[in-house]
Amino acid sequence: MVRGLGCRVQWQRLHGDDLNSSPANVLFNYKLRVPDVESEEKCEERLCARPTDDTMRTILPLLLAACLGCAAATEVICYWGSWSHYRTGDGQVTVDDLDPHKCSIYIYAFARLNPTTYQLDVFDSWLDISLRGYEKFVAMKQANPALKVLLAIGGWNESLDPKYSTMLANPSLRQGFVSNAVQFLQQHGFDGLDLDYEYPSAADRAGFAAWVTELRAAFQPHGLLLTAAVTASAAKIDAGYDVPAVSAALDFINVMAYDLHGSWEATADHHAPLLPRASDAGSGLDLQSVMEAWRSRGAPAAKLAVGVPLYGRSWTVPGADKTPPVAGSGAGVAGPHTQEAGSLSYFEICKNVNAGWTVVQDPTGKIGPYAYSGDQWVGYDDTAMVAAKTRWAVSQGFGAVMVWDVSSEDVSGHHHYDRRHYSWNYHHCGNYDDHCGNYDHHYHGRARRILLVSHQFCNDPAPVRQSLSCPSANGLFPDPYDCQSYYNCGHGTPHHYTCPSGTLFDPTALNCNWASQVT
């Protein structure tokens, strides 16, 4: 996005409206980089009281993912796996647990293709309709008018059914799907559709391109968004995707740059490397190579969403050597909540680390950490790796970062092992004071109230001036000598930060706020 085009350009980009028809009181705040009401950040309703020391130690920070870019606008696309509603205990993540302000676009996964009518259909009528899953999901827009909510069709298991190939090969069935989809989305209040057909084969290639093109033509008059989750495999791209045609029809191309390794292989390895390692030997199984595979085939960078996993892939590794790639003997033990051998959600990884698993960071920074205990091993992305991937995505001009999926988060905060190590953290780096910032949000237990607890910048914290003694081991505290600055105390050590120009540290809200809002 070109900054000089004005405050309403970002609204238009996400909403597809004419510049003159965007809400009169909603602008794009270039300083805080969020959709804003006039010149103030109206976030008071999202703020609670100062957290206790115990809260600061145990609640998992969740990012305010309305981070809208640097030289170009960068969206945050979040999938929610609706089956997480049926998990027990801390693993349960319902629509009520979702933070409407965390993402630019939320995607409800999944709907299905009706095997008789070949039309868009509910997957779980009890959850989606009877328990008002669709209705509650769409209602998040009441709390965040800038939010877009989409419905995804497909998924790995659903895509195995040959009905998709049947529909794609038949123009009449495709047209029936397209006409019904518009009605279905409008009936339930969704802003668009995400196509998660995994994956189009060579026989599907022409039909898939026609499908997305026909959907675009039908969606355009209604302002509906159209996105697709796509493969990370270069071979599958060439086989099933007419990249120029598909790119022209889609608003975002959500590249699933994860599951590049898994327990279906004999070797345990990190499933979502950022950069190629010597051991990869030109395999293309890393984020940089995956994204370049799409871009080099004609997909515009601005439409590409960089996929980031909120879960790890696990193996049983019996040997003493745990350094990847390393010989494994099958899938890791299933987690107690997700119940999937070979995979652990972030909150299950947190629980394991709390229980004493060893965590090892890659000294090259090309992959995220791995953790192990006994013969159990898991590779995953932590804060530092997600930050690195995000900075890389922004530097490459990609239009979005996508996460799969928010139900893997430690929503309850019960298993958070260190407030500095949370699973995903969307950074924005831009031309405003050359800062790179992050907005950390905490779910306050199961009460689902949201508290902005920190706003820090990528520039190194300045040495502590004067002799400040932290009032408590962990927390944010105002600088008694400078209203624009504050101290972040971690384990009793104070670090000094300065808020952006025009803002002051708000000791009540514990964030950098407009000067007029700080008393």
C-alpha positions as CSV (number, residue, x, y, z in Angstrom):
1,M,0.0,0.0,0.0
2,V,1.2,3.5,-0.8
3,R,1.0,5.6,2.3
4,G,0.2,8.8,0.4
5,L,-3.1,7.4,-0.9
6,G,-4.7,8.2,2.5
7,C,-6.1,6.6,5.6
8,R,-9.0,4.9,4.0
9,V,-7.0,2.9,1.5
10,Q,-6.4,0.0,3.9
11,W,-10.2,-0.2,4.6
12,Q,-10.8,-0.4,0.9
13,R,-8.2,-3.0,0.4
14,L,-9.7,-5.4,2.9
15,H,-13.3,-4.6,2.3
16,G,-13.4,-4.1,-1.4
17,D,-15.4,-0.9,-1.1
18,D,-15.0,2.4,-3.0
19,L,-12.8,4.8,-1.1
20,N,-15.7,7.1,-0.6
21,S,-18.0,4.5,0.9
22,S,-15.8,3.4,3.8
23,P,-17.2,4.3,7.2
24,A,-16.7,8.0,7.8
25,N,-15.3,7.5,11.2
26,V,-12.9,4.6,10.5
27,L,-9.4,5.5,9.3
28,F,-6.2,3.6,9.0
29,N,-3.9,4.5,11.9
30,Y,-0.4,4.7,10.5
31,K,1.3,5.1,13.9
32,L,-0.3,2.1,15.6
33,R,-1.1,0.4,12.2
34,V,-4.6,-0.6,12.9
35,P,-8.1,0.4,11.7
36,D,-9.0,3.2,13.9
37,V,-11.8,5.5,14.8
38,E,-10.8,9.0,13.7
39,S,-7.5,9.8,15.4
40,E,-7.8,7.7,18.6
41,E,-7.2,4.1,19.4
42,K,-10.6,3.1,20.9
43,C,-9.3,0.1,22.9
44,E,-10.6,0.9,26.3
45,E,-13.2,-1.8,26.1
46,R,-10.5,-4.3,25.6
47,L,-8.5,-3.4,28.7
48,C,-8.7,-4.7,32.2
49,A,-7.0,-4.0,35.4
50,R,-3.3,-4.4,36.0
51,P,-2.5,-8.1,36.2
52,T,-1.2,-9.7,39.3
53,D,2.3,-11.1,39.4
54,D,0.9,-14.6,39.1
55,T,-1.1,-13.6,36.1
56,M,2.0,-12.2,34.4
57,R,3.8,-15.4,34.9
58,T,1.1,-17.8,33.8
59,I,-1.1,-16.3,31.1
60,L,-0.1,-17.0,27.5
61,P,0.3,-13.7,25.5
62,L,-1.9,-13.7,22.4
63,L,-1.1,-11.1,19.7
64,L,-3.2,-8.3,18.6
65,A,-2.9,-9.4,15.0
66,A,-4.2,-6.3,13.3
67,C,-0.7,-5.6,12.2
68,L,-1.2,-4.0,8.9
69,G,2.0,-3.8,7.2
70,C,5.1,-1.9,6.3
71,A,5.8,-0.8,2.7
72,A,2.7,-2.9,1.8
73,A,-0.3,-3.9,3.9
74,T,0.2,-7.3,5.5
75,E,-2.9,-9.1,6.7
76,V,-3.2,-11.8,9.4
77,I,-5.3,-14.8,8.3
78,C,-6.4,-17.2,11.1
79,Y,-8.1,-20.6,10.7
80,W,-10.2,-22.0,13.5
81,G,-10.6,-25.8,13.6
82,S,-14.2,-26.1,14.7
83,W,-13.7,-29.7,16.0
84,S,-11.7,-28.2,18.9
85,H,-15.2,-27.4,20.4
86,Y,-15.4,-31.0,21.3
87,R,-12.1,-31.3,23.1
88,T,-12.1,-31.6,26.9
89,G,-10.5,-29.4,29.5
90,D,-7.9,-26.9,28.5
91,G,-7.9,-28.3,25.0
92,Q,-11.4,-27.0,24.2
93,V,-11.5,-23.9,22.1
94,T,-15.0,-22.7,21.3
95,V,-16.0,-19.7,19.2
96,D,-16.4,-17.8,22.5
97,D,-12.7,-18.2,23.1
98,L,-11.7,-16.4,19.9
99,D,-10.4,-12.8,20.1
100,P,-12.1,-10.8,17.4
101,H,-9.1,-8.3,17.3
102,K,-6.4,-10.9,16.8
103,C,-6.7,-11.4,13.1
104,S,-7.6,-9.5,9.9
105,I,-9.5,-12.5,8.5
106,Y,-10.9,-15.4,10.5
107,I,-11.7,-18.7,8.6
108,Y,-14.2,-21.2,10.0
109,A,-13.0,-24.7,9.2
110,F,-14.8,-26.6,7.7
111,A,-17.9,-26.9,5.5
112,R,-18.3,-29.8,3.1
113,L,-19.3,-30.5,-0.5
114,N,-22.7,-32.3,-0.4
115,P,-22.2,-35.6,-2.2
116,T,-25.6,-35.6,-3.7
117,T,-26.2,-32.0,-4.7
118,Y,-22.5,-31.1,-5.1
119,Q,-23.3,-27.8,-3.3
120,L,-21.8,-26.1,-0.3
121,D,-23.2,-27.7,2.9
122,V,-22.7,-27.6,6.7
123,F,-20.3,-30.2,8.0
124,D,-21.6,-30.5,11.5
125,S,-25.2,-29.3,11.8
126,W,-25.3,-29.6,15.6
127,L,-22.3,-27.4,16.1
128,D,-22.6,-25.1,13.0
129,I,-26.4,-24.5,13.3
130,S,-27.9,-25.8,16.5
131,L,-25.2,-24.5,18.7
132,R,-25.0,-21.3,16.6
133,G,-21.4,-21.8,15.6
134,Y,-21.8,-19.9,12.3
135,E,-23.8,-17.2,14.0
136,K,-21.3,-16.7,16.8
137,F,-18.4,-16.7,14.5
138,V,-19.9,-14.0,12.2
139,A,-20.9,-12.1,15.3
140,M,-17.2,-11.4,16.1
141,K,-17.6,-8.5,13.6
142,Q,-19.8,-6.7,16.1
143,A,-16.7,-6.3,18.3
144,N,-14.4,-5.6,15.4
145,P,-16.1,-4.1,12.4
146,A,-12.9,-4.3,10.4
147,L,-12.8,-8.1,10.7
148,K,-13.6,-10.4,7.8
149,V,-15.0,-13.9,8.4
150,L,-14.8,-16.6,5.8
151,L,-16.0,-20.2,5.6
152,A,-13.6,-22.9,4.4
153,I,-14.8,-25.9,2.4
154,G,-12.8,-29.1,2.4
155,G,-9.9,-30.1,4.5
156,W,-7.6,-33.1,4.3
157,N,-10.0,-35.8,5.1
158,E,-12.9,-34.3,3.2
159,S,-10.7,-33.7,0.1
160,L,-10.0,-37.4,-0.3
161,D,-13.6,-38.0,-1.5
162,P,-13.7,-38.2,-5.4
163,K,-16.8,-36.0,-5.4
164,Y,-14.5,-32.9,-5.7
165,S,-13.1,-34.2,-8.9
166,T,-16.5,-35.1,-10.2
167,M,-17.8,-31.6,-9.5
168,L,-14.7,-29.9,-11.1
169,A,-15.0,-31.9,-14.3
170,N,-18.7,-31.0,-14.8
171,P,-19.5,-27.4,-15.8
172,S,-23.1,-27.8,-14.8
173,L,-22.2,-29.1,-11.3
174,R,-19.7,-26.3,-10.9
175,Q,-22.3,-23.7,-11.9
176,G,-24.7,-25.2,-9.3
177,F,-22.1,-24.9,-6.7
178,V,-21.3,-21.3,-7.5
179,S,-24.9,-20.2,-7.5
180,N,-25.6,-21.9,-4.2
181,A,-22.4,-20.7,-2.6
182,V,-23.4,-17.1,-3.0
183,Q,-26.8,-17.7,-1.4
184,F,-25.3,-19.9,1.4
185,L,-22.6,-17.3,2.4
186,Q,-25.1,-14.5,2.4
187,Q,-27.7,-16.5,4.4
188,H,-25.2,-17.2,7.1
189,G,-23.4,-13.8,7.0
190,F,-20.0,-14.9,5.9
191,D,-17.8,-12.5,3.9
192,G,-16.4,-15.1,1.6
193,L,-15.2,-18.6,0.9
194,D,-11.9,-20.4,1.4
195,L,-11.2,-23.4,-0.9
196,D,-9.3,-26.0,1.0
197,Y,-9.3,-28.8,-1.6
198,E,-6.1,-30.8,-0.9
199,Y,-5.1,-31.1,-3.7
200,P,-6.1,-30.7,-7.3
201,S,-4.6,-33.4,-9.4
202,A,-3.4,-33.1,-13.0
203,A,-6.9,-34.3,-14.1
204,D,-8.4,-31.5,-11.9
205,R,-6.2,-28.7,-13.2
206,A,-8.4,-27.2,-15.8
207,G,-11.6,-27.7,-13.7
208,F,-10.1,-26.1,-10.6
209,A,-9.0,-23.0,-12.6
210,A,-12.5,-22.8,-14.1
211,W,-14.0,-23.2,-10.6
212,V,-12.2,-20.3,-9.0
213,T,-12.7,-18.1,-12.1
214,E,-16.5,-18.8,-12.0
215,L,-16.6,-18.2,-8.3
216,R,-14.8,-14.9,-8.7
217,A,-17.3,-13.7,-11.4
218,A,-20.2,-14.6,-9.1
219,F,-18.6,-13.2,-5.9
220,Q,-17.5,-9.8,-7.4
221,P,-20.9,-8.1,-7.5
222,H,-21.5,-9.0,-3.9
223,G,-18.1,-8.0,-2.5
224,L,-17.4,-11.6,-1.4
225,L,-13.8,-12.6,-0.8
226,L,-12.3,-15.8,-2.3
227,T,-9.2,-17.5,-0.9
228,A,-7.6,-20.9,-1.2
229,A,-5.3,-23.0,0.9
230,V,-2.7,-24.5,-1.4
231,T,0.1,-27.0,-1.4
232,A,3.7,-26.4,-0.5
233,S,4.9,-29.0,-3.0
234,A,6.4,-27.7,-6.3
235,A,5.4,-30.9,-8.1
236,K,1.8,-30.6,-6.9
237,I,1.7,-26.9,-8.0
238,D,2.8,-27.9,-11.5
239,A,0.3,-30.8,-11.6
240,G,-2.8,-29.2,-10.3
241,Y,-2.7,-25.4,-10.4
242,D,-2.8,-23.0,-13.4
243,V,-1.1,-20.4,-11.3
244,P,-1.8,-17.3,-13.4
245,A,-5.5,-18.1,-13.7
246,V,-5.9,-19.1,-10.1
247,S,-4.0,-16.0,-8.9
248,A,-6.1,-13.7,-10.9
249,A,-9.3,-15.1,-9.3
250,L,-8.2,-15.3,-5.6
251,D,-7.8,-12.5,-3.1
252,F,-5.3,-14.5,-1.1
253,I,-3.4,-17.7,-1.7
254,N,-2.8,-19.4,1.7
255,V,0.4,-21.4,1.3
256,M,0.6,-24.3,3.7
257,A,4.3,-24.1,4.3
258,Y,4.3,-26.7,7.0
259,D,4.0,-30.5,7.3
260,L,7.0,-30.5,5.1
261,H,8.2,-33.5,7.2
262,G,6.1,-35.8,9.4
263,S,6.0,-39.2,10.9
264,W,5.1,-40.7,7.5
265,E,8.9,-40.4,7.0
266,A,11.5,-42.5,8.8
267,T,13.6,-39.4,9.7
268,A,12.5,-37.0,12.4
269,D,12.9,-33.4,11.3
270,H,11.4,-30.0,11.8
271,H,8.3,-29.7,9.7
272,A,8.4,-26.0,8.9
273,P,12.0,-24.8,8.3
274,L,12.5,-21.1,7.5
275,L,15.6,-21.6,5.3
276,P,17.2,-24.5,3.5
277,R,19.9,-26.3,5.4
278,A,22.8,-28.4,4.0
279,S,20.8,-31.5,4.8
280,D,17.9,-30.3,2.6
281,A,20.1,-30.6,-0.5
282,G,17.8,-28.6,-2.8
283,S,14.6,-30.4,-1.7
284,G,12.6,-27.3,-1.7
285,L,11.2,-28.2,1.8
286,D,11.6,-24.9,3.5
287,L,9.5,-21.7,3.7
288,Q,11.8,-19.7,1.4
289,S,11.8,-22.3,-1.3
290,V,8.0,-23.0,-1.0
291,M,7.1,-19.3,-1.3
292,E,9.5,-18.8,-4.2
293,A,7.9,-21.8,-6.0
294,W,4.6,-20.0,-6.0
295,R,6.0,-16.5,-6.8
296,S,8.2,-17.8,-9.7
297,R,5.2,-19.4,-11.3
298,G,3.3,-16.2,-11.5
299,A,1.6,-15.7,-8.2
300,P,1.8,-12.0,-7.1
301,A,3.6,-11.6,-3.8
302,A,0.8,-9.3,-2.5
303,K,-1.7,-12.2,-2.8
304,L,0.5,-14.8,-1.2
305,A,0.0,-15.6,2.5
306,V,2.9,-17.2,4.3
307,G,1.6,-20.2,6.3
308,V,2.9,-20.6,9.9
309,P,2.0,-23.6,12.1
310,L,0.8,-23.3,15.7
311,Y,1.6,-27.0,16.3
312,G,4.6,-29.3,16.1
313,R,5.2,-32.6,14.4
314,S,6.4,-35.4,16.7
315,W,8.3,-38.7,16.4
316,T,9.5,-41.5,18.6
317,V,13.3,-41.2,18.5
318,P,14.9,-44.0,20.5
319,G,18.6,-43.1,20.0
320,A,20.7,-40.8,22.1
321,D,21.2,-38.4,19.3
322,K,18.2,-36.0,19.1
323,T,19.6,-33.5,16.6
324,P,17.5,-33.3,13.4
325,P,17.4,-34.8,10.9
326,V,17.7,-38.0,13.0
327,A,16.4,-41.5,12.7
328,G,13.0,-42.1,14.2
329,S,10.9,-45.2,14.8
330,G,7.4,-43.9,14.0
331,A,5.0,-41.2,15.2
332,G,5.3,-39.5,18.6
333,V,2.7,-40.4,21.2
334,A,-0.6,-38.5,20.8
335,G,-1.3,-35.5,23.0
336,P,-3.9,-35.8,25.7
337,H,-6.2,-33.2,24.1
338,T,-5.7,-33.4,20.3
339,Q,-5.3,-37.2,20.3
340,E,-3.3,-37.3,17.1
341,A,-0.2,-39.4,17.0
342,G,2.7,-37.6,15.3
343,S,1.4,-34.1,16.2
344,L,1.2,-31.9,19.3
345,S,-0.5,-28.6,19.7
346,Y,1.4,-25.7,21.1
347,F,-0.5,-25.9,24.4
348,E,0.5,-29.6,24.7
349,I,4.1,-28.7,24.0
350,C,3.9,-26.1,26.7
351,K,2.6,-28.8,29.1
352,N,5.5,-31.0,28.2
353,V,8.1,-28.3,28.6
354,N,6.6,-27.5,32.0
355,A,7.0,-31.2,32.9
356,G,10.8,-31.0,32.1
357,W,11.3,-31.7,28.4
358,T,14.6,-30.4,27.1
359,V,14.3,-27.5,24.6
360,V,17.0,-27.0,22.0
361,Q,17.4,-24.0,19.7
362,D,18.9,-24.2,16.3
363,P,22.1,-22.1,16.3
364,T,21.8,-21.3,12.6
365,G,18.3,-19.9,13.0
366,K,17.1,-21.8,10.0
367,I,14.6,-23.9,11.9
368,G,12.5,-23.5,15.1
369,P,13.3,-25.3,18.3
370,Y,12.8,-29.0,19.1
371,A,12.0,-30.5,22.4
372,Y,12.5,-34.1,23.7
373,S,12.1,-36.3,26.7
374,G,13.1,-39.9,26.7
375,D,12.3,-41.2,23.2
376,Q,9.6,-38.5,22.5
377,W,10.6,-35.7,20.1
378,V,8.8,-32.7,18.7
379,G,9.8,-29.8,16.4
380,Y,7.8,-26.6,16.4
381,D,7.9,-22.8,15.9
382,D,8.4,-20.6,19.0
383,T,8.2,-16.8,19.4
384,A,11.6,-16.1,17.9
385,M,11.0,-18.3,14.8
386,V,7.5,-16.8,14.1
387,A,9.0,-13.4,14.5
388,A,11.8,-14.3,12.0
389,K,9.3,-15.7,9.5
390,T,7.1,-12.6,9.8
391,R,10.0,-10.2,9.3
392,W,11.1,-12.3,6.3
393,A,7.5,-12.3,4.9
394,V,7.3,-8.5,5.2
395,S,10.7,-8.0,3.7
396,Q,9.7,-10.1,0.7
397,G,6.5,-8.1,0.1
398,F,4.1,-11.0,0.8
399,G,0.5,-9.8,1.4
400,A,-0.3,-11.9,4.5
401,V,0.7,-14.3,7.2
402,M,-1.6,-17.2,7.8
403,V,-1.7,-19.4,10.9
404,W,-3.1,-22.9,11.2
405,D,-4.8,-23.0,13.6
406,V,-5.8,-20.9,16.6
407,S,-7.3,-23.8,18.4
408,S,-3.7,-25.0,19.0
409,E,-3.0,-22.0,21.2
410,D,-2.8,-22.2,25.0
411,V,-6.0,-20.2,25.3
412,S,-6.4,-21.0,29.0
413,G,-2.8,-20.0,29.8
414,H,-2.5,-23.0,32.2
415,H,0.5,-24.5,30.4
416,H,2.5,-21.4,29.6
417,Y,6.0,-22.0,30.7
418,D,7.5,-18.6,30.2
419,R,5.8,-15.4,29.2
420,R,8.6,-14.6,26.7
421,H,7.9,-17.9,24.8
422,Y,4.5,-17.9,23.3
423,S,3.6,-19.7,20.2
424,W,2.9,-16.9,17.7
425,N,3.7,-13.3,17.7
426,Y,3.0,-11.1,14.6
427,H,5.6,-8.4,14.2
428,H,5.3,-5.4,12.0
429,C,8.3,-3.6,10.7
430,G,7.7,-0.3,8.9
431,N,8.7,3.2,8.2
432,Y,7.2,4.7,11.4
433,D,10.2,5.7,13.5
434,D,12.0,2.7,12.0
435,H,10.5,0.6,14.8
436,C,9.4,-3.0,14.8
437,G,6.7,-3.7,17.3
438,N,4.6,-6.3,18.8
439,Y,1.3,-6.1,20.7
440,D,1.0,-8.9,23.2
441,H,-2.5,-9.8,24.4
442,H,-3.4,-12.1,27.3
443,Y,-6.5,-14.1,27.8
444,H,-7.5,-13.5,31.4
445,G,-8.1,-17.1,32.3
446,R,-11.4,-18.5,31.0
447,A,-13.1,-15.2,31.6
448,R,-12.1,-14.3,28.0
449,R,-11.4,-10.7,28.8
450,I,-8.5,-9.2,26.9
451,L,-5.7,-7.2,28.4
452,L,-3.0,-5.4,26.5
453,V,0.0,-6.0,28.7
454,S,3.0,-4.8,26.6
455,H,4.0,-2.8,23.6
456,Q,7.7,-3.2,22.9
457,F,10.0,-2.5,20.0
458,C,12.6,-4.3,18.2
459,N,15.3,-1.8,19.0
460,D,17.4,-3.1,21.9
461,P,16.1,-1.7,25.3
462,A,18.2,1.1,26.6
463,P,20.3,0.6,29.7
464,V,18.3,1.3,32.8
465,R,18.8,4.8,34.0
466,Q,18.9,5.6,37.7
467,S,18.7,2.7,40.1
468,L,15.3,1.1,39.5
469,S,14.3,-1.8,41.7
470,C,11.5,-3.8,40.1
471,P,8.4,-3.6,42.3
472,S,7.8,-7.2,41.4
473,A,9.7,-9.9,39.5
474,N,7.6,-9.6,36.3
475,G,5.5,-6.7,34.9
476,L,5.4,-3.3,33.2
477,F,6.0,-0.2,35.2
478,P,6.1,3.5,34.3
479,D,9.4,5.4,34.2
480,P,9.2,7.9,37.1
481,Y,11.4,10.3,35.1
482,D,9.8,10.1,31.6
483,C,6.1,9.7,30.9
484,Q,6.8,8.4,27.4
485,S,8.9,5.5,28.8
486,Y,8.4,2.4,30.9
487,Y,10.2,-0.6,32.3
488,N,9.6,-4.2,31.5
489,C,10.7,-6.3,34.5
490,G,11.5,-9.9,33.7
491,H,12.6,-12.2,36.5
492,G,13.5,-9.1,38.5
493,T,15.6,-7.4,35.8
494,P,14.3,-4.1,34.5
495,H,14.6,-3.2,30.7
496,H,13.8,0.3,29.5
497,Y,11.6,1.1,26.5
498,T,10.2,4.3,24.9
499,C,6.8,4.6,23.3
500,P,6.4,6.0,19.8
501,S,6.2,9.7,19.2
502,G,2.8,11.1,20.2
503,T,2.1,8.4,22.7
504,L,2.7,8.0,26.4
505,F,2.9,5.0,28.6
506,D,-0.5,4.4,30.2
507,P,0.1,2.9,33.7
508,T,-3.5,1.8,33.9
509,A,-3.9,0.1,30.6
510,L,-0.2,-1.0,30.5
511,N,0.3,0.1,26.9
512,C,1.5,2.9,24.8
513,N,-1.5,5.1,24.3
514,W,-2.4,8.5,22.8
515,A,-1.3,11.3,25.1
516,S,-4.9,12.6,25.3
517,Q,-6.0,9.2,26.7
518,V,-3.4,9.0,29.5
519,T,-4.3,10.6,32.8
